[in-house]
């Protein structure tokens, strides 16, 4: 019912920046809590950043001070601005609604590759 389409990934040198977009379809976007996740090969998917319906945000310790999550309710879109990228940030990035603390309905993801 609710779908997520991630975009904006690419190849960037260490220290560079990327801006990811998550287009969310379905109703009641403005009251949804949305999270960005990432998964590197051989690793578990981990939460990167979360934004609530009231605009509150939380970040993984590994990205604090470098990444910024935001939302545009008029466009049903959540963004992830990624600055000062490191090779350790290389992963497929996904977004999803978080309900009862659990992510739902993954999209296809967008690849972020950071070279040394």
C-alpha positions as CSV (number, residue, x, y, z in Angstrom):
1,X,0.0,0.0,0.0
2,X,2.8,2.4,1.0
3,X,5.8,2.4,-1.3
4,X,9.2,4.0,-1.1
5,X,11.5,5.0,-3.9
6,X,15.0,5.9,-3.1
7,X,17.3,8.0,-5.4
8,X,20.3,10.2,-5.4
9,X,23.1,7.7,-4.8
10,X,26.3,7.5,-6.7
11,X,30.1,7.4,-6.6
12,X,31.9,10.1,-4.7
13,X,35.4,10.6,-3.3
14,X,36.0,10.7,0.5
15,X,35.0,14.0,1.9
16,X,32.4,14.6,-0.7
17,X,28.6,15.0,-0.4
18,X,25.5,13.4,-1.7
19,X,21.8,14.2,-1.2
20,X,19.4,11.2,-1.2
21,X,15.7,11.4,-1.7
22,X,12.9,9.1,-0.6
23,X,9.6,9.5,-2.4
24,X,6.8,8.1,-0.3
25,X,3.4,7.1,-1.8
26,X,0.2,6.5,0.0
27,X,-1.8,8.5,2.5
28,X,-1.0,10.2,5.8
29,X,2.6,11.0,4.9
30,X,2.7,14.0,7.2
31,X,2.1,11.9,10.3
32,X,4.6,9.1,9.5
33,X,7.9,8.5,11.1
34,X,10.5,7.8,8.3
35,X,13.9,6.3,8.7
36,X,17.0,6.0,6.5
37,X,18.8,2.7,6.7
38,X,21.9,1.3,5.0
39,X,23.3,-2.1,4.4
40,X,26.8,-2.9,3.3
41,X,27.8,-6.3,1.9
42,X,28.2,-8.9,4.6
43,X,26.7,-6.6,7.2
44,X,23.3,-6.2,8.8
45,X,21.0,-3.4,7.8
46,X,21.4,-0.5,10.3
47,X,19.4,2.6,11.0
48,X,21.1,5.8,10.0
49,X,18.7,8.6,10.7
50,X,15.0,9.0,11.7
51,X,12.6,11.9,11.4
52,X,9.2,12.0,13.1
53,X,6.0,13.6,12.2
54,X,6.8,16.6,14.4
55,X,10.2,17.0,12.8
56,X,12.3,15.5,15.6
57,X,15.4,13.8,14.4
58,X,17.8,11.1,15.6
59,X,21.0,9.9,14.1
60,X,23.3,7.0,14.5
61,X,26.5,7.9,16.3
62,X,28.5,7.1,13.2
63,X,26.9,9.9,11.2
64,X,26.2,12.6,13.7
65,X,27.4,15.9,12.6
66,X,27.8,14.7,9.0
67,X,24.3,13.7,7.9
68,X,21.1,15.6,8.0
69,X,17.6,14.2,7.6
70,X,14.7,16.4,6.6
71,X,11.2,16.1,5.1
72,X,9.0,18.1,2.8
73,X,5.4,17.1,3.5
74,X,4.1,19.0,0.5
75,X,6.2,16.7,-1.8
76,X,5.8,13.5,0.3
77,X,9.6,13.3,0.3
78,X,12.3,12.7,2.9
79,X,15.9,13.7,2.3
80,X,19.3,12.7,3.6
81,X,22.0,15.2,3.1
82,X,25.4,13.4,3.5
83,X,28.5,15.5,4.0
84,X,32.1,14.5,4.7
85,X,31.5,11.1,3.3
86,X,33.8,8.3,4.4
87,X,34.5,4.9,2.7
88,X,32.8,3.3,5.7
89,X,29.6,5.0,4.4
90,X,29.5,2.8,1.3
91,X,26.3,0.8,1.3
92,X,22.9,0.5,-0.2
93,X,20.6,3.1,1.4
94,X,16.9,2.5,2.0
95,X,14.1,4.4,3.6
96,X,11.0,3.1,5.3
97,X,8.2,4.0,7.6
98,X,8.8,3.1,11.2
99,X,5.8,1.8,13.1
100,X,6.1,0.6,16.7
101,X,9.8,0.8,16.3
102,X,9.9,-1.5,13.3
103,X,10.8,-0.5,9.7
104,X,8.3,-1.5,6.9
105,X,8.0,-1.8,3.1
106,X,11.5,-1.4,1.8
107,X,12.1,0.1,-1.6
108,X,14.8,-0.9,-4.0
109,X,17.5,1.2,-2.3
110,X,20.1,3.5,-3.8
111,X,23.8,2.7,-3.9
112,X,26.3,5.0,-2.3
113,X,30.0,4.3,-3.0
114,X,32.7,6.4,-1.4
115,X,36.2,5.9,-2.7
116,X,39.4,6.6,-0.7
